[in-house]
């Protein structure tokens, strides 16, 4: 959860009481029992970079799906470099309808058992939490989606619109498998991403808000390079010194702010956050949501590091390198500038702005590999918003469902780039910074598993029937 939603606390305290009692009962269903045993197997498979376990995991999922009635021809394991992608078709009866894509990733971030309290590759349940690498990011939902497909197949559910799993195998690293999936599967109605969006709980475990992630900022790294003749350090010539000239360029970037921007998505989520909070920031959010030309309000929002990303493109120096010997004038100095680009702004435009701001033609600016992907925001389709809201309200009646834009990137960026509207609609509810995804002792509330099964079952039936 971004702190944007902290303000929603007060507005939704009354909205979350139906949780505890049901969870235990839900855990006893055949679906949940099956899912928990599959999750145990999934966590044990070390699908981290360099261990070649993703193809094994894909095979495991494929075998489970076949055992539930999927034909071999419905399932494809696609080898990609050191990993694999998995595509699974749930055929629809109306061939004129484009399919719904269901996105997830099978790989996880590395974990060193020596640093963890428990074995990261052994699923453990303690005090209402599940622990293990990938329980939050994102094997619980890989399994919940798989078990839901199995359940629907066993129930002989016959949708009119087809659904396709597009499970990648290196979302956390090179995303080569995602590129491959987007190349093969971009003629689709829309994509639901289980790796973004989701619900926020307050510190008491009560729901605050549910976010549908409908946009991601584009990610790009630019390398600034300055060279000079160099020479003996006893003969300094500051105007020509590569390090000094780089420092000047960085100064210019540090004091530059990209223009204020807004979208239907950012205005809606700022409005929701502002409506549920007090203080100058909440005031500014409400004013900006009401009038995006309100420069004073925009300035208040932009002054907060947690929110500046919601109202403009940001670029920041993240790495530096220069010089080759202690007693020699530097011949080369470089710096990396990491940019999070507002959807709809071309990467080239940001590069041109940086060149203008640096105002030193001897500074070369190059785009760092892999080539950045422009990711346009997705329109707020009412069928998706209504279906997700209806499912969220089966657990938390009346809870606020708002759109959101995240600064980080997911597999959605390749599909958005290929023209597929994409929505982060993870069923997971968690407290702020409480899952430790990518970190030590990753965990997720145990109640998320039975809920995810109900959520996906209802959502997929609603959207594909
Ligand atoms: Zn993830």
Boltz pocket constraint, residues with backbone or C-beta under 6 A from the ligand:
constraints:
  - pocket:
      binder: B
      contacts: [[A, 105], [A, 137], [A, 138], [A, 171], [A, 195]]
      max_distance: 6.0
